[in-house]
């Protein structure tokens, strides 16, 4: 199958790389309403761009799309990703969508955004998977960030705990984001094969990841 994957990367929509002013400048001055509005603007721009890409790919035969590292810029980023999945499913219901998260908790950089009545800030994987399924996601990816001052067994244990909790409650298949600094893996470009194989096996056999 021809699958297209990319990072929504909403942070790149802010100055100096993008067209939207940085909300950080306003947060530091306690101008919260302006900061919230800028995040919402960036999320809407990202939403339109992702839908445009999906439509073009669908027209040339792409068979699935993967939104990887969702919510890397916080809850507004997650809101934009969920919203565009709903847009994609409304226009192209037979295009499968996979979504992988940026971390085990959605950062509340906005704090007030909700999707389907649920507050997005602070959501953990078992909650993220539920709201993603309601948006129309077909396969959901749990991401657990590795702590660089702890061992691989410690980081793997955290990852397995979050992954299994999501797998037991999710209505859709769960895959585990596993790689440099994620999924129990060390923060290195070339993780030792002993770490990568053990992490992969544990996430399937103990974490019950079933959407690999």
N, C-alpha and C positions, 0 to 999 in steps of 0.2 A: 504493500500500500504506500501511496505517496502522502506523507504526513509532514505538515509544516509546523515548526515550533519556533517561538521567539519569546523574549522577555517583554512584557508590557512597559516596564521601565518608566513609570510616570515621573520619577525624579528628573529625568532628562527634559521634561517639558518646562522646567523652571529656568530662569536666568542663571548663568550666562549661556547655557546650551539650548534653551528653548524660549518660546514666546511669552511665557507667563512669569510674572514677578515671583520672587521666592517668598513663600509664606513665612519662612524663618525670620526675615527682616521685620515682619509685623508681629510675630509671636514674641520676639525679644523686646518689643515696645508695648506689649500688652494690648495690641490692637487685634483682638481675637476675631472679630467679625470679618475684618478684611482678610486675615489669614485663612479663615474657613472658606470665604468666597473664592480665593485664589486656588485652593485645593480642589474645590468643586469645578472650577473652570478647567483646570488641568485634567481632571478625571473625565470630563465631557469631551475634551479634545482627544484624549487617548481612546475613549470609547468610539468616537467617529473614525479614527484612524484604523483601529483594529477591525471594525466592521468593513471598512473599505478594502483592507487587505484580504479579509475572509471572502468577500464577494468576488474579488478578482481571482483568487486561488480556486474557488469553487467553480468558476466559469471555465477554467482550464483543466479541471479534472482532479483537483486535490481531494483526497478522501478523508482527511481529518485535520484538525488544527489543535495545537498544544500551546496553551498560555502558561509559560514557565516563570517561576519566581514572582507569582502574583502577590500583591500587598507589600512589595519591597519598600514602597513609599508611604506605608501606613494604611489606615482604614479607608481613606478616599480612593486609594489605588485599588483596594479590594472591592469597593463599591463599583468602581468603573469596570472592573473585570467581570463581576457578576452581572452587571447591567448589559454589557456587550454580549455575554453568553446568551442572555434572554433575547437580545436583538438577533443574534445569529440563528437561534432556534426558531424564531418567528418567521424568518425569511428562508432559511435553509434547514428545515427540520431533520433532514437525513445526513447532515454533516456532523460527525462525532466531534465532541470537544473534550479535550483533556486539560485539567488545570492543576498545576503544581505550585505550592506555596513557597514563600520566601523564608518562613520561620514558623516556630511552633506557636507563637502568639501574634495576633494582629496588633500592630502598634497604633495607639490612639492619638495620632497626630492631629486629627480633627476632633474625634471624640463624640460627635453628635449624630453621625451618619448611621442609618439603619437600612436593612434590606429585608423585605417581607416582614416588617415589624420587629426585627431583631437588631439590637445594637451590635455593630461590627467590631468596635474597639475591644480588645481583650479576649477575643474568641480564640479558643484552643482547637486542635485538630478535630476532635469529635464534634465540635460545634460548627467548625468551618465546613466539614464534609456535608453536614445536613443542609446548610444554606446553599452550598454549591449545587447540590442535587436539585434543590427547588428552583434554582436559576436555569437548570438544564444541562449541567455538566454530566458527562458520561463516565469519566474516570477521574478520580481525585487523588492528588499527590500530597502526602504528608511530608512536611519538611521540618526537621529538628536540627537546630544549629549546634555544632560541637563547641564545647568549652575548651579553649586552647591550653588551659592550665590543669586539665584533668585527663585521665587515662582513656584509652580507647574502650576498655570494658565499661567504664562509667558512662561515657557518651553513648555507647551502644545500648546500655540498659535504659537510659532516658528515652532514646529513640524508639525502642521496642515498646516501652510503656505507652507512649503517645500513639504509636501506630496501631497497637492492638485495641486501644480504647476507641479509635476511629473506626477500625475494621468491624468491631462488634456492633456498632450502632449505625453505620453508614448504609443507606439504601443502594449505593452504587459501589463498584469496585474501587479498591484503594491500592495505590502504588506508593512506594517509598522513594522520595528523592534521596539519592545516595551518591555522594561524590566529595569533592574537596570541601571539608569543613561542614558537611551536612550528612545526616543519616548515620551518625556514629563514627564517621570517617575522620582521620586526622586532617588538619589544615595544611595540606601540602599538595602540590600539583600532581605528584605521582605517589599516591598512597601505597604502602607495602601490600603485596598481594595477600599476605596473611590477614591483614585487616579487612581488605575489601571483600574477600571470600567469606570470612566469618560474619561480617556485617550483612551481606546479602542473604546468606543462609538463615541467619537469625531473624531477619525481618520477614522472611517468608514462613519459616517453621514456627516461630514463637509470636511474631508480630501479626501473623495471618494476612499479610499483604497479598492481595489476589488480583491486582490489576496491572501486573508488570508487563 
